[in-house]
């Protein structure tokens, strides 16, 4: 089927009479040193017929409040799980320790809570939170368990920028989903045709609108879709300024009429609406301009046996929401600064190593995966990289599949060096944690792994198309200390301790070293908060009694003659 092309203006004329209009809600905010997020089940009637079963935080029926954090602030966030399933929450883009990160190894059982505590080390920018429990990420996130995080700092506060939340500074969470005939989310559906903006329908007979003042306004754009890339712009190619990417402000505003945003990415833009009082415009996704292979662009021919992937939104231009321009506020921002902050990319000469990651698929024509990093699928017990603390590294990503992949790495922000040897677009030259790698493209970035070390709990890296991630397009790494004797001891940590049974439903577990000389062992067991919950020293026992350990996931470390062995186990 050929892509459908039409002008945004014509689209507006067609839909305005047919669609019911709904104001885009602005989520409430939570701030302070102690925050509680209660994740719960709910339901919403998005469309006529059955209510859609959803997940949400606190008082909301879908999504959650915006967290306002300040650089340098110490914060404690209690996540209370009331969804009837095991889950967790990841602070996407924040630089926190792996035990606070909410990656796949963190587990919050139903009815239990998790309280990460950390100092906010990030620059002013827009981040977000969402579940990241292995095997449940897509289901829980697509059902609505997500929200935005805004970090503020003193440097950004000195700039004349819109920052009055909900007045001239707006969080915009855009999702595309596939719902079945009973209006229920299909986490792995590739025929996504339902658009949601801040949790309300924006198409299929509905039109979302945002009331803004006639002045300079700030939109914090978050692509929270499971797979779709948006190519943002405004009717009539109205120009806007890009001022920030995933992890911070750019050095200066970048003029643009288009902005490609893949799943997981965030960008902050400014619109100068000072002369447009009483008028309106539309945020549009110009999908007709996306290349084939980027989900959201023209649909590729399908090979036999693949599930249906065609969405009526693919390869066309469509409105996302209407912007209605009213009276200016009492103290409006009416100009855009020519410079923002000093952005200092890491010099290539400082890198210690280049790591190469090749993205491939199960066969050369596969469109639905599974997709691999370096010919491997994710294994919770395999550590792909041991990275010494303070290493500066170049990661080279080559996509040999037919599908574009938004690559996300936890723990760090990075700087994109080049795309196929060419400088990236100017708006991509700030701090990033997601980068879209197109088919047959090589992207390089540079980053520094600093602040946190942990020899037990890893950070993941993965494709942020949730179906790809759940199918195994994910790896993990440990950031480890630089020990005085070098990395030999770190290499010893790669040795896997063998346990059986695992998972266990009894009160005993048997251990086996891959090269056991039956000398005494020192054994420690840690829960996922890092607390040591079991210690035995100088023991010849290979069967451990763990009757006092509650059901949870644990890390176990055994040492013998200066060598270390570790693994993870689950007690049911």
RONUKE-544047 format. One line per 3 residues: their letters; for each residue x, y, z of C-alpha. Coordinates in steps of 0.25 Angstrom, whole numbers. Example, Ala and Ser with C-alpha at 12.3 -4.5 7.8 and 13.67 -1.06 7.14 Angstrom:
<sites>
as> 49:-18:31 | 55:-4:29
</sites>
This chain:
<sites>
xxx> 0:0:0 | 6:14:-4 | 8:24:7
xxx> -3:34:8 | 2:49:7 | -6:61:10
xxx> -4:75:15 | -5:78:30 | -14:90:27
xxx> -24:81:19 | -23:71:30 | -28:82:40
xxx> -40:86:31 | -44:71:31 | -43:68:45
xxx> -48:80:52 | -63:78:50 | -62:63:53
xxx> -54:62:65 | -58:65:80 | -48:75:86
xxx> -41:72:100 | -31:81:107 | -18:74:110
xxx> -16:73:125 | -4:77:131 | 1:67:142
xxx> 2:72:156 | 16:73:162 | 23:66:174
xxx> 36:72:180 | 44:72:192 | 54:63:199
xxx> 44:52:201 | 34:47:190 | 24:36:190
xxx> 20:29:177 | 9:19:178 | 7:10:166
xxx> -7:5:165 | -17:-2:155 | -28:7:149
xxx> -37:8:137 | -40:19:127 | -51:20:116
xxx> -42:26:105 | -52:22:95 | -67:17:95
xxx> -69:3:99 | -61:-4:110 | -52:3:119
xxx> -37:2:117 | -29:-5:128 | -18:4:132
xxx> -6:6:142 | -3:20:148 | 3:27:160
xxx> -3:34:172 | -17:40:169 | -16:38:154
xxx> -23:28:146 | -13:28:135 | 2:33:136
xxx> 7:41:148 | 11:54:154 | 23:62:149
xxx> 35:61:159 | 43:74:161 | 57:72:166
xxx> 69:81:168 | 83:79:164 | 91:76:177
xxx> 78:72:185 | 77:59:193 | 64:52:190
xxx> 58:39:195 | 47:33:187 | 38:23:192
xxx> 31:14:181 | 19:6:186 | 15:-5:177
xxx> 0:-8:178 | -2:-13:163 | -3:-28:167
xxx> 10:-31:159 | 25:-30:161 | 30:-17:156
xxx> 40:-6:158 | 43:8:154 | 55:14:146
xxx> 59:28:146 | 62:30:131 | 74:38:129
xxx> 78:41:143 | 92:39:148 | 90:30:160
xxx> 96:17:166 | 92:4:160 | 85:0:172
xxx> 76:13:171 | 75:13:156 | 63:3:155
xxx> 69:-6:145 | 64:-20:141 | 71:-26:154
xxx> 62:-17:163 | 50:-24:168 | 38:-19:175
xxx> 28:-30:179 | 13:-27:179 | 10:-20:193
xxx> 24:-16:195 | 32:-3:194 | 46:1:189
xxx> 52:14:194 | 64:19:186 | 72:30:192
xxx> 82:39:184 | 88:52:181 | 83:59:168
xxx> 95:61:160 | 89:64:147 | 88:77:139
xxx> 75:84:137 | 67:76:127 | 55:67:125
xxx> 56:53:129 | 45:42:132 | 42:30:140
xxx> 36:17:136 | 36:2:140 | 48:-6:135
xxx> 46:-20:141 | 51:-30:131 | 40:-36:123
xxx> 29:-26:128 | 35:-13:123 | 26:-12:111
xxx> 13:-16:118 | 15:-7:130 | 20:5:123
xxx> 10:4:111 | -2:3:121 | 2:17:127
xxx> 12:15:138 | 21:27:134 | 23:41:137
xxx> 33:53:134 | 44:58:143 | 49:72:142
xxx> 63:76:148 | 66:90:151 | 80:96:153
xxx> 86:110:156 | 92:112:142 | 78:110:135
xxx> 72:119:146 | 80:131:141 | 75:130:127
xxx> 62:138:122 | 55:125:119 | 40:121:121
xxx> 40:113:134 | 26:115:140 | 21:101:140
xxx> 8:99:133 | 7:114:129 | 18:116:119
xxx> 26:103:122 | 19:90:118 | 22:75:119
xxx> 17:68:107 | 17:53:108 | 13:47:94
xxx> 10:32:92 | 5:23:81 | -1:10:85
xxx> -9:-1:79 | -22:-5:86 | -30:-18:83
xxx> -45:-18:80 | -48:-18:95 | -40:-5:96
xxx> -29:-12:103 | -14:-9:101 | -6:-18:93
xxx> 9:-16:98 | 15:-23:86 | 5:-18:75
xxx> 12:-12:63 | -1:-6:57 | -1:6:67
xxx> -11:16:63 | -16:22:76 | -9:35:80
xxx> -9:40:94 | -4:53:99 | -2:54:114
xxx> -11:43:115 | -23:47:106 | -27:43:92
xxx> -22:52:81 | -28:45:69 | -38:34:64
xxx> -49:45:66 | -43:53:77 | -34:65:76
xxx> -25:70:88 | -22:85:90 | -13:93:98
xxx> -16:107:103 | -3:116:103 | -1:131:104
xxx> 4:140:93 | 19:140:97 | 31:131:97
xxx> 26:117:102 | 34:104:105 | 30:90:101
xxx> 37:79:107 | 35:68:97 | 36:53:102
xxx> 34:42:92 | 28:31:102 | 23:22:90
xxx> 27:7:90 | 33:8:76 | 28:20:68
xxx> 38:31:64 | 32:45:62 | 37:56:52
xxx> 31:68:59 | 28:81:53 | 17:92:52
xxx> 8:96:41 | 13:104:30 | 28:101:34
xxx> 27:111:46 | 41:111:52 | 44:108:66
xxx> 57:107:74 | 63:95:80 | 69:98:94
xxx> 72:85:100 | 73:70:98 | 73:58:107
xxx> 82:62:118 | 83:77:117 | 83:90:110
xxx> 90:93:97 | 101:104:96 | 91:112:88
xxx> 77:111:82 | 76:104:69 | 67:108:58
xxx> 58:97:53 | 45:94:45 | 47:79:48
xxx> 51:70:60 | 52:55:59 | 50:49:73
xxx> 51:34:75 | 45:26:87 | 51:30:100
xxx> 57:43:95 | 54:57:100 | 56:71:94
xxx> 52:84:99 | 47:95:89 | 43:109:89
xxx> 32:115:81 | 31:130:79 | 16:133:79
xxx> 17:148:83 | 10:153:71 | 0:141:69
xxx> -11:145:80 | -24:139:76 | -18:130:66
xxx> -15:115:66 | -5:105:61 | -3:90:61
xxx> 8:81:65 | 10:71:54 | 18:59:51
xxx> 23:59:37 | 24:44:36 | 25:45:21
xxx> 39:51:22 | 44:39:31 | 53:29:23
xxx> 48:15:21 | 53:6:33 | 50:17:43
xxx> 37:12:50 | 27:23:47 | 32:25:33
xxx> 27:18:20 | 24:3:23 | 34:-7:18
xxx> 29:-19:9 | 27:-30:19 | 33:-44:17
xxx> 23:-56:19 | 20:-60:33 | 23:-47:40
xxx> 12:-41:48 | 5:-29:43 | 13:-16:45
xxx> 5:-6:36 | -1:5:44 | -9:16:37
xxx> 0:26:43 | 12:21:36 | 18:30:25
xxx> 8:41:26 | 7:55:32 | -3:56:43
xxx> -7:66:54 | -3:62:69 | -10:74:76
xxx> -15:88:74 | -8:100:81 | -18:111:84
xxx> -12:125:87 | -18:134:97 | -14:146:105
xxx> 0:148:110 | 3:147:125 | 7:158:134
xxx> 22:156:132 | 24:149:119 | 37:145:113
xxx> 37:151:99 | 50:148:94 | 59:136:92
xxx> 74:137:97 | 85:136:87 | 93:127:96
xxx> 90:117:107 | 101:110:114 | 115:105:112
xxx> 115:91:106 | 129:84:106 | 129:71:99
xxx> 139:61:103 | 151:61:94 | 153:48:86
xxx> 168:48:91 | 163:45:105 | 157:32:102
xxx> 163:19:108 | 156:9:98 | 146:8:87
xxx> 135:-3:89 | 128:-8:76 | 114:-12:76
xxx> 107:-18:64 | 92:-19:63 | 87:-31:55
xxx> 74:-38:53 | 70:-53:53 | 71:-52:38
xxx> 74:-41:28 | 59:-38:25 | 54:-39:39
xxx> 46:-27:43 | 40:-32:56 | 52:-38:62
xxx> 58:-43:71 | 70:-33:69 | 83:-35:75
xxx> 95:-28:81 | 108:-35:76 | 100:-47:72
xxx> 95:-49:87 | 82:-48:94 | 80:-42:108
xxx> 84:-51:119 | 82:-46:133 | 94:-54:138
xxx> 104:-50:127 | 112:-37:129 | 116:-32:115
xxx> 126:-21:120 | 134:-18:132 | 137:-4:132
xxx> 148:2:141 | 143:15:148 | 146:28:141
xxx> 149:21:128 | 146:30:116 | 141:22:105
xxx> 136:23:90 | 124:13:87 | 123:10:72
xxx> 109:5:68 | 107:-1:55 | 93:-5:50
xxx> 93:-17:41 | 78:-19:42 | 66:-13:33
xxx> 60:-6:45 | 65:7:52 | 68:5:67
xxx> 68:16:78 | 80:12:87 | 79:16:101
xxx> 90:14:112 | 88:15:127 | 97:23:137
xxx> 103:33:127 | 100:44:117 | 109:44:105
xxx> 113:53:93 | 110:48:79 | 123:49:71
xxx> 118:45:57 | 108:38:48 | 115:30:37
xxx> 127:39:39 | 119:52:38 | 116:62:49
xxx> 102:60:55 | 92:71:54 | 94:83:63
xxx> 82:79:72 | 89:65:74 | 102:71:80
xxx> 98:73:94 | 97:63:105 | 89:50:101
xxx> 85:37:106 | 77:32:94 | 82:32:80
xxx> 74:26:67 | 83:17:59 | 77:16:45
xxx> 79:3:36 | 93:2:30 | 98:14:39
xxx> 109:15:49 | 108:24:60 | 119:27:70
xxx> 118:34:84 | 128:37:95 | 125:37:110
xxx> 132:36:123 | 128:26:134 | 129:33:147
xxx> 124:34:161 | 118:20:164 | 124:6:165
xxx> 118:-7:168 | 123:-21:166 | 109:-27:167
xxx> 98:-19:161 | 100:-15:147 | 94:-4:138
xxx> 87:-8:125 | 88:-3:111 | 77:-6:101
xxx> 68:-3:89 | 57:6:94 | 47:0:85
xxx> 40:-7:96 | 37:-20:88 | 52:-21:83
xxx> 57:-19:98 | 47:-30:103 | 51:-39:92
xxx> 66:-38:97 | 72:-26:90 | 79:-22:103
xxx> 93:-24:110 | 99:-20:123 | 111:-15:129
xxx> 118:-13:143 | 126:0:146 | 137:-6:155
xxx> 148:0:164 | 162:2:158 | 169:-7:168
xxx> 184:-5:171 | 188:-18:165 | 181:-15:152
xxx> 169:-22:146 | 173:-36:149 | 164:-36:161
xxx> 153:-30:153 | 154:-41:143 | 153:-51:154
xxx> 139:-46:156 | 135:-51:143 | 135:-65:148
xxx> 121:-70:151 | 117:-77:163 | 108:-89:160
xxx> 95:-90:169 | 85:-101:169 | 73:-101:169
xxx> 71:-86:164 | 60:-81:166 | 58:-88:179
xxx> 46:-91:187 | 53:-98:199 | 61:-93:210
xxx> 75:-99:205 | 83:-95:193 | 95:-103:188
xxx> 107:-96:182 | 118:-100:173 | 131:-93:168
xxx> 135:-96:154 | 149:-99:159 | 148:-103:173
xxx> 160:-108:181 | 151:-110:193 | 158:-100:201
xxx> 150:-91:211 | 140:-81:205 | 136:-67:210
xxx> 122:-65:206 | 113:-53:206 | 99:-51:201
xxx> 93:-37:198 | 79:-32:195 | 76:-22:184
xxx> 78:-10:193 | 92:-14:195 | 90:-19:209
xxx> 98:-31:213 | 88:-41:219 | 96:-54:220
xxx> 111:-56:224 | 119:-68:226 | 134:-69:227
xxx> 145:-80:225 | 134:-91:223 | 135:-104:215
xxx> 120:-105:214 | 115:-105:200 | 100:-105:204
xxx> 95:-92:211 | 83:-91:220 | 75:-79:216
xxx> 62:-81:224 | 63:-66:229 | 63:-60:215
xxx> 50:-55:210 | 45:-57:196 | 53:-48:187
xxx> 65:-47:178 | 79:-47:183 | 93:-46:179
xxx> 103:-56:185 | 118:-55:185 | 128:-66:189
xxx> 143:-64:190 | 154:-75:191 | 169:-73:191
xxx> 167:-58:186 | 158:-62:174 | 144:-57:174
xxx> 131:-63:169 | 117:-58:168 | 103:-59:162
xxx> 89:-56:165 | 78:-65:171 | 63:-64:173
xx> 56:-69:186 | 41:-72:184
</sites>
